[in-house]
Amino acid sequence: MISGVILFGYFTTCVCADGVADVVLSCTLVDEGVGLGGMGAAFSRTPATLVFRDVPVAPDESLEMLTPFVPSSVPDPDLILFEAKVSSVEIPSADVLLHADCNEQEVLCEISRYTPHGSQEGSDPAYFMVSLNVEAAEFSTCLILQTVMAEKDPTTLVQKKLGLPLSQSGSLLTEVIFLVFSHIKSVSAPLRADVLLNCGFKQHEIPLSQEVAIEWRLQHRGKGHKVLEMRTRLDDAEGHTVVSAERRGSSMDAAQVVGEGNVSVTLSKLKVLDAGIYICTVRLGLFHAQQVIELHVVQLPNVSLSEEKLVLKTKSPQTLSCHCNKYYPLDAQMEWLSLSPTDTEPVVLPDQGSLSSHRQHGDGTYSLSSHLSVPPSVSPGTKITCRVSHPALDAPLSVSVVVQSPEADSYLWVLGFLIITVLFFYQVMR
Ligand SMILES: *[C@@H]1O[C@H](CO)[C@@H](O)[C@H](O)[C@H]1NC(C)=O
């Protein structure tokens, strides 16, 4: 059933001409079928191919290694092959798609039918929504394709599953008319800092008098709420811009929205409760698409030891505490190590002391302490280290103390006492 075009495996391939290339993607057509016996909707998944025609390529790009895309000479009505012209709307960072193959990055491509707001299903032209995601790369785009009307001709083949007319080469000709993209999938920012969550849109031939509505929502632990909403018009922002910021200290630049389609939001003075999944939805006229960005709020722990000097007592063990203060998120790990003067490598102590319970502060950060009992048997000169690992740290943080011998100190103390006593008697006897 699948022949000709899908010779390219799961990844992208392209053909080159002057400064442009074709990107071929293996996609899945997701079809929301009718529910079986009212048990909810069933989804059918069919392989499909999407070709982006004429993607601009940097002049220094070497394209010799790329396999040409050749449409099948015999159109096949079973095959689902979308051809999308992107000369109308440039796909931001499309070069990521071009190189995903070489970089062994998987391109996730899902296509589904799209019904513009308020229009009839099955009306002409037809629309499709494509969601593109390159794993391990900061590339995520959601685009709306509009079918380009093929000339009515009795010999025109019709795609069997979709019931849409095919071109001479057996493809569904489409144009990208709207897209929403993001350069980032996830961001980490420190508590109390400001952060920019990136999102943008591009459109083609949608009247500028249409309203554009941008909504940022936050999804956290199953609950969702609105962060910021802006409604404006691309032709007259001044007269039509309405903003409602539900989160205090959230903002969007209306001039950037209108001028560049940049709908990035800035959140100032981050709080622990700002962490979660952000959804950027752009509605332009009858079309809408969204992007998802995850925000992690992090705070580095402040690590300290209870003692600056650890002088052993001869009989009883000494308690050494390691305090790990005001960090976020919760997952901090503490470890005790020791390095005796005769060793070259520190060893993890078999006795890891006892952990306090987590304390949570008013700002949502946590503190944790670990208490280690240092026995009198530890040899002087041993370095005891408390090592803390936390997601906000690139490398674990360590604080150490060197154990000092009890003899030396009590010996000095006794010596001092003796000298004073001798001096005293010397004075008295005179
Ligand atoms: C939006 O503008 C900011 C600077 O204000 C920039 O850092 C960001 O990359 C832009 N985003 C998009 C999607 O154009």
The ligand as an SDF file (V2000), in Angstrom:
LIG
                    3D

 14 14  0  0  0  0  0  0  0  0999 V2000
   10.4910   37.9990   21.4000 C   0  0  0  0  0  0  0  0  0  0  0  0
   11.2770   39.0710   21.8700 O   0  0  0  0  0  0  0  0  0  0  0  0
   12.2770   38.7580   22.7990 C   0  0  0  0  0  0  0  0  0  0  0  0
   12.9850   40.0250   23.2120 C   0  0  0  0  0  0  0  0  0  0  0  0
   12.0940   40.9740   23.6480 O   0  0  0  0  0  0  0  0  0  0  0  0
   13.2440   37.7650   22.2260 C   0  0  0  0  0  0  0  0  0  0  0  0
   14.1870   37.3720   23.1990 O   0  0  0  0  0  0  0  0  0  0  0  0
   12.4990   36.5370   21.7370 C   0  0  0  0  0  0  0  0  0  0  0  0
   13.3810   35.6410   21.1030 O   0  0  0  0  0  0  0  0  0  0  0  0
   11.3830   36.9370   20.7750 C   0  0  0  0  0  0  0  0  0  0  0  0
   10.6050   35.7530   20.4800 N   0  0  0  0  0  0  0  0  0  0  0  0
   10.0990   35.4620   19.3080 C   0  0  0  0  0  0  0  0  0  0  0  0
    9.2700   34.2490   19.2570 C   0  0  0  0  0  0  0  0  0  0  0  0
   10.2860   36.1470   18.3250 O   0  0  0  0  0  0  0  0  0  0  0  0
  1  2  1  0
  1 10  1  0
  2  3  1  0
  3  4  1  0
  3  6  1  0
  4  5  1  0
  6  7  1  0
  6  8  1  0
  8  9  1  0
  8 10  1  0
 10 11  1  0
 11 12  1  0
 12 13  1  0
 12 14  2  0
M  END
$$$$
